[in-house]
Structures are given as structure tokens and as C-alpha cells.
Amino acid sequence: MKHMRWLFAVSAMAIGLALAIPASAQDRVTLQLKWLPQAQFAGYYLAQSKGFYRDLGLEVVLLPGGPSVPPSDAIASGAADAVVEWMPAALAAREKGIPLVNIAQMFQRSGMMLTCRRETGVRAPTDLKGRRLGVWFAGNEYPFLAWMNRLNFEVAGASPDVVIMRQGFDVDLLLKKQADCISTMTYNEYWQVIDDGLKADELVVFPYQELGVATLEDGIYTTAAKLADARTADRLARLVAGSLRGWDEAAKAPAQAVKAVLAAGGQDEDHQTRMLQEVLRLIGAGERGAGYLDLVTYDRTVATLLTGGSDPVISRRPEGAWTRDVWEAARKYRK
């Protein structure tokens, strides 16, 4: 806990000093997103298009992600000042030496599910034994692996309990019956399955949120070194403030948010509109408002990632992996 207290003290001092430093015109901040342009990031795109970042003296560059662009690599290489990342991937990267720190938690609930064809006979998690399961990698596999650990299912070796199939970012494995179940998000791939012809009553879903193995997803992360610099800490506080305003506006004016996503390169207006509706359910208001990291859900995420098996996602409880100082400073900018 000493390291965590040190981080809080340093970041609080840095932000406090920064608030007294006049911002130069259009301070540049680069935010690496987790995936390609879509409504999962509508709040950021809307904040940019409506000038919310500009109003705070920022020039924000939003970098699209993808399967070959792990956010942790982007920040480690210096290509980004902050990243949107899932907490399992962030904590795993932290344990491997990239000192990511959560400065705002946008998604309060998990949207991840395992979606199965009902005809396979899968009805309960125990029925997954011996099945072929589609799994995303590039950091998205960690919640699944933690769940398998909790079920005491071996996922590797000569005789694994489940057959993991590396899933592309589509739903073909399920449609072509190459896998019994695949990974889906409530706001994206599940609806692709429906749009491609399968009916809801032909599917069985296992929402991680309802299984007690949910882990926190989209949050904004930076590094401890960046938080220790007064000017950078101040820019990050303004980034969070503008992003929160963007998400607030997205809830009030979803059509405008979808247009911002489409202008950034998002595809299929109807799909983006439906995605945004689902994403807004995941954001919620939190205990103290959007972006606030609730320690109950944080502790549950950590406990899930530490759960059982010979190869847990993380091997020890992280220290210094979050701070609310930036979020608190962002609130001042929003007044």
C-alpha cells in the first residue's frame, strides 16, 4: 500500500500544481482507442466534433485501435498519452512492467458474453466442458481465462477441458457451426448474430455480469510517470473532463453522437445507433457519477483475475493501479 499512497500523493501534488499553471493554446493529447471507430467510443468522437476538448484548451488526437494495436503497447512506445483499455488487459500489462494507472472508469458494467447455439445442448456453464469455444485475444481473452479458472477447466495441455478457437472479429465461427459458442459483446457481435439470421430463442447467452465473473471494461489509463508531471497531469484532467461532457451529450443527443462516429469512419448507421443504446447502459452514472472508479467493482475484477488455476491472469494484487485525483480535477474543469 505504500506505493499506492505514494502515487496518490504525487499525482495529487502534480494536478494541484498544474491547476495553477496557465494552459498553452491547444495543448496536444493523444488518446489511443481500443478498437476501430464505432459507438463504443461515441463520447470521445462527439467531444471532439462539438469542440468540448477545444474549449478546454486541448487538441485531442483520437487514434483508432484494432487487433494489431494493443493500447498498452501504444502508451509504452510513447505513441499515446492515454489509452482506452479493459482493466484485465491493463492489469496484466502492469504486471509485465507497463505501469498503467486507471484515471477514469467509463464503463460501470461488463458487456461481454459467451453466446452459444441452443442446438448444441449447452444450457449451463458446466455444459461447456468438451466444447469448442471462440475466444478473442489481443487482451480480450483475460476475462474468459479467469472464468475458466473459476470453473476449474484446463485450457491448455494435452487434454484440455475446452477447445479454444482463436476467434476473428466477426461471428463466422458460430454461423458456420465451427464453434459451439463464441465471444460477443451486448452492443456489437450479439446483434451481428441476430442480423445474420439466428433468432434469440436459438441462442443461449452467458453474460459475464450475471455470472459473478464480470471484469471492468473501457477505462482511461495513463502511466505513473505521466501523472508525476504537473503539465501532463493537467492535460489528462482536461481530457477526462471533455470526455465526460462528450458522454453526457451522447446520452442527450444520441443521433448527433452517431453522426460523429460515422464521420470518424464508423459503418452502418442503424448498427451504430443500436450499439450506442447498449453502450449507454454500461456507462451508467456510477456511485459518484460517470467516470468514477467504484472500488467494489475494482476489487471484484482483481479477485476474478486472481482466481484459481495454475496460470491466473495476474499473480498478485496490484498496487498503485488507480487514482481518483485526475477524475476529481476533471470535475473542477466541468463546473
N, C-alpha and C positions, 0 to 999 in steps of 0.2 A: 504493500500500500504506500510505501514511502515514495516510490516512483510516481504513482498516481497523484499524490499530494504535490509533489514537485512540479508535475506537468500543469496541474490546475493553477498553482501559484505563478508559474512562468507565463502561462497563456493569459491569465487574468491581468498580470502586470503589463504584458505586451499590448493587449487590447486597450487597457486603460491609458497607456501612453499614446497609443495610436489615435484614440479619440481626440486627443489634444493636438494632433498633427494635421495640418490642413492637407486635404487630398489634392494631388495634382490633377490637372484636367484629364479626364478619361484614363484612369489607371487601368491597365490591361490585366485581365484574369482569364485563364484558360480552364474550362471545365470539361473533363472527359466523361462523356456519357457511356452507359453500359452497353448500349445497343444502337442499331440504326434508327433514323428518325421515325418515331411513332408516338402515339398519345401517352405512352408510359412516361414521356418527358414533356408533356404539353405545357406544364407550368413554366419550364425554363424557356421554351420557344416563345411562349406568349409574353413572358417578361422581356425578352429581347425585342420582339416585334412591337410591343407597346411602349418601349423606351424606359421601362422601370429600372433597368440597370444603369442606363444613361443618366437618369435622374439622380442616381446615387454616385455619379462621377466615375462610372465603370465602362470600359469596353470589354464585354464578355465574349469570348470565343467558345462556341459550343462544338466540341469535337464528336462526331458520330463514332460509335463503337462497332463491334462485330465479333465474330468468333475468333478472329486472329488479333484482337486488340484487348487483352486483359487490362482493365483500368489500373490495377496495381503496377503493371509494367510501365504504363504511361506516366504515372507520377514518379516512379523510381528513376526513369530515364530523364526526367526534367521536362517532358513534353506537356505536362499539365500541372496546374497549381492545386487543383482539387478534382475529385472524381466522384461519380455516382456509382456505388457498388453495393452488393449484397453483403451483409455482415459476415456470413460464413466464409466467403472468399476473402474479405478484408482481414478477419482474424487469422485465417490460415496464412495469408501473406505476411501478416505481422509476425507470426511465429517463425517464418522463414527469413526474417530480417528486414522487411519493409515496414517501417514504423507508422502505419496508418492510424489515424485518430478520427473517430466519428465526431463531427461538429454539428450535425443536424440529421434527424431521423425522419425522412419524409413519409415512408410507408409504415403505418402502425400495425398492419395485419399482413399476413402472407397470402399471396395469390397462387401459390404453387400447388399443383395436384398431380396425382398419378391417375390417368384415365385409361380404363380397360374396356374391351368388348365384353358385353354381358354373356355372349355365347360361349366364352371360354370357361365359364363356371366360376370365375373369380367373384367372390362376394365379401370377403374379409381379408385383412392383411395376412393372416396365416395362409390363405389360399395362394399367395404369391410364390410360395416355395416351389421351385422347379419351373417357374415361368420365365419367359423371355421378356425383359423389361427395357424399354428405350430410355436412355439417360443422356441428358446434356452434360457436356464437360465445359471447359474454359471457366471453371469456378462455380458453375451451377450444379455440379454433382454433389457438393458437400452436404446439403440438407438430405438428399436421398441416402448417402452413405451413412449419415448419422441415424436415419430411420432404420436402415438395415441392421446397424449395430444394435439398436434397441430391440429389434426382433430376434437378435442372435442369429442372423443369417450371414453365412460366409459369402463374400462376393468375389473371392479370388481363390487361387489354388487349383489343385487337380479336380476337386469335386465341390464346386460352389453350389450354394443353395438356390441361387438365382443366376440366370444368364443375362449379363448386362450387354446390351447392344448400344453402341455409340450412336446416338440419335442426332440427325441433322436438324436444322432449324426449320423443320416442316413436320407434317403429320403422316408421311408416307408409310412409315413402319406399321402404323395401325391400320391405315386404309388398305394396304396390301397384305394384311394379316401376317406380316413378318415378325411382329412382336405382339404379345398378349396385351401389353399395357405400354403407354408412353407418358413422358413428362409433358404437362401442359400448364399454362397459366390461365387463371379465370378470365383474364382480359384479352387473351390472344388465341393460343393454339386450340383451346377447347372449342371456341367458336369456328375455327377453321375446320375442325372435325364435323361440326354440325353443318356448316356451309357445304362441305363436300359430300353430304348425303346421309350420314348416320344420324339417327334420331336420339334424343336424350334418353329415352327408355331402352335404347340398345346399348347404353353405356353404364358403367359403374365407376364412380369417381371417389378418390381418397384425398380430400383436401387436407393438407398438412396442418392448417389452422385448427381443424376439428379433431385431429389425431393426437394433439398434445405434443407434436414434434415441430411445430412451426418455428421458423427462424426469421429474423428480421431481414427484410429485403432492401429496397432502394434507400440509401442514406447518402449524405455528402461527407466525404473523407478528405483529409489532407495529411500532412506529416507533422510530427512534433517539431522538427526544425523550422518549418514554415510558421508554426504558431509562436515560436520563440522570437520571431522577428516582428517588431511593432507594426511596421507598414504593411507587411503581408497579412498579419492577423486582422488589421483593419479592413483591408480589401476583401478578405474572406467573410468578415461580418457583413459587409455591404452586399456581397454575393448572396449570402443566405437571406438577407432582408429582401432583396429584389426577387429571389426565387420564391420566397413565401408569398410575396404580393402576387407573383405570377400564378401560383396555385390557387390563391384566393379568387383571383379574377377568372381563372379557368372554371371554377365551380359556379360563378355567377354568369359567365358568358361562354358556355361550352362551344357554341358554334364558332366564336372567334378563336378559341383555343385550337379547334380542329383545323381552321384555316391556317393558323400559324404552323401547325405540324405539316400540313400539305405543302406549304411554301418552303419548308425546310427539306422536303424530299419524301415525306410520308406518302403512302399509297392507299387508295380506296377510301373515299370519304365516309361511306357507311360503316366500314370496319373500324376506322379511327374514332368515329362518333361512339360506337358501342364500346370500344376499348376505353375511351375516356370515362364513360359512365362507370365501368367496373373499377378503374384505377382510383377514381374519387372515393369509392367505398373503402379502398385500402388505406387511403391517406387519413381520413377521419380528422378529428381535432386533437386527439391525444389528451393526456391528463391536463396539460397546461396550454394546449394549442398546437397547431401544425408545426412539425419540425422538432418537437420536444422529445428527447430520448427518455422513455419510461424505463426505469431500472428493473421493474418486474419482468417486462418482455426481454430486456437485455439479459438478465440473469437466466431466464428460460432458454434463450438462444445459446448462451455459453454452456449451460448444463446439457443441452441436447448435443452440442458438438463434442462434449467430453464423454458422452455416453458410450460405455461398453465396448466390446470388441478388442481385438489385438492392434487395431490401427485406427484410433479415433481421429476425427478431423483436426482437433487440437489436443495437445498433450497436457496442457496446464492452463490454469485460469489466467487470462491476460491482465496486465496492469497498465494503466495509462492509456487504455484503448478508446477512451471517450472523454469529452469535456462539454459542459454546457455553457462555457464562457462566451463562445462565439455566438451561440443562439441568444444569450442574454444581451450581448452587444447589438445583435441584429434587431432586437425588439426596440432598442433606443432609436435606431435609424428609421424604424417604421412609424414612430409617433409623429 
